[in-house]
């Protein structure tokens, strides 16, 4: 995966570049908005990460310009402004995701992959398959190794999200946002319990477990 | 900074009281002038009538008399009236033939009654009221009256008026000083107390005298305000103390673990664990900041970005989200009546607030208990209710728990930021809603009561 990082804070840029490179992502970094705009136009990227507050060019303005020119590359915003209004502003400007500082490397990586997947996924699939797990999106039926599994609607939504992001790390924040539109840190970690329930239905009694815990990051569904 | 109490003479009350003086004077003088002028005009008319009557009598007596007889008659009259106020002057061809006064004036207009200065024979200058008649043989008879008495009366009135004016002014000033001193004394008491407070004596209060006057009301109000400020400051002190604890503790733990990780002979796994724990603590601190920021933003009044929110649907989402957790803790999470209601609100904030409430209910209800979420409608006002059958919150602690970082257990070692209910309260205020903590007998019933006009 090739990512363009536009971030003026050298420490953060350094941290993200090195961290992402460790995870196998190719990162090119620029420290200035105008340079970033220039590079974004000139070359092909799998994703672009933009800091909201840049000298010389505001992050949102940069995104609007790119979108206006027809650049469809997935764009992620890094921002210290956490309120939901700001997130909405960012998404309206054309960004695909909005990450709030301080962020975990795993979070950035997971969201990059998710954005990449969404961008490249074939539209209108009517079923999802990972290993021997199959989900029919029309009949809302789930089977594993041919055995039907009865799922509560919330469990279905959770599994669907995991399956769509199969093979990639999905963070708790991503799941909360995608499934319940929940944009705050809850007081209690409810999500782990949701996953635990899902595991009981999907994994126990079958072959190898498919839902894996990724320490310090989240979960991953793998066949 | 603090101003001294002003000089008595610069006091507004005193200056206002000085205004009374000219007003009083004008009033008094007007009355006196009116009375004086009325009495004078009555008196004058009486005198004029008297003069005219005397003239008529004389004319009768002098009907066809010769000039000698006339002179004799007038002379008799003068003698008769010696020492009285009547004045007579007979002029023949311009020369006085009988008179008890003289005058310097030129020819008097006939048939007119005028007031002139004359000199009495054997006496002094006086003011006189005079009337002239033409007699047959070119003689002029002047009949008049000495006005000394009237003039004297006027002088007395003038003197009295001046005396009265002086006394009025004096008493007005005196009264002004007395009133002002009284006011000044009350104000000084207030100023002294407030100055004391400004210099740090925070527990002083303005003394309240007996009675219900405006100064006491002012004093009571200022004292109430000072109490309120005291409470605010105490609350802020408590918050800062708790923030200090809640942030110092994880900071310390981070520090400790990272230091440990740096010790020589620390196995790679141990180091990894230490660093991971440090990261977790950092995340916890981050959450605390986020909650504080949310509350601060709401407190500072961000513009309300409301859209229609279906409350029963939101309640269902909540149950959906928390059901597994409740199951895990062996609790029953159910919905009570969900009265169909759509209100204008911020869904994200509501979800967070309701979520905190349900989370708390689940956390504090022991195994086997029940948590019920309902949407009620009382008289048009919708409310969101979370009821549990746990231990509840004792009545006396119900205001305390809403304070930032307050926890019922003082050891402060439970997980969570301690800001949960503060966030709920801030969100409630943002929506003009009321947060009520009621007794569920047993347990706690948390109610977020929205105003009736929020229903869309």
Interface residues (C-beta under 8 A of the other chain):
Chain A: X82 X83 X84 X85 X102 X104 X153 X154 X180 X181 X182 X183 X184 X185 X186 X187 X188 X190 X193 X194 X196 X197 X215 X216
Chain B: X276 X279 X282 X283 X286 X287 X290 X291 X293 X294 X297 X302 X305 X317 X320 X321 X322 X323 X324 X325 X327 X328 X347 X348 X351 X352 X355 X356 X359 X360 X362 X363 X415 X416 X417 X420
